[in-house]
């Protein structure tokens, strides 16, 4: 299942808010994402952030290549935040 999330710039970034469609992760996918974030040996470089986007969206390489570095980092941050939002029990 996919949902739309907003990607917002921080104060130092100069792009406008935009939406992306992301896959809602199951528990295993969420664990894998968080393990990668918490791994001290993992280099959190451009490839790292791009991997998060590619794993959780349907964007092609060509589509992703149209975004700036700032937008791609913000996209991966929005994906991480979305995956880890507190789940409310009903």
Secondary structure, DSSP 8 states (H G I E B T S, - for coil): -EEEEEE---TT-----EEEEEE---HHHHHHHHHHHH-TTS--SHHHHHHHHHHHS---HHHHTTS-HHHHHHHHHHHHHHHTS-----
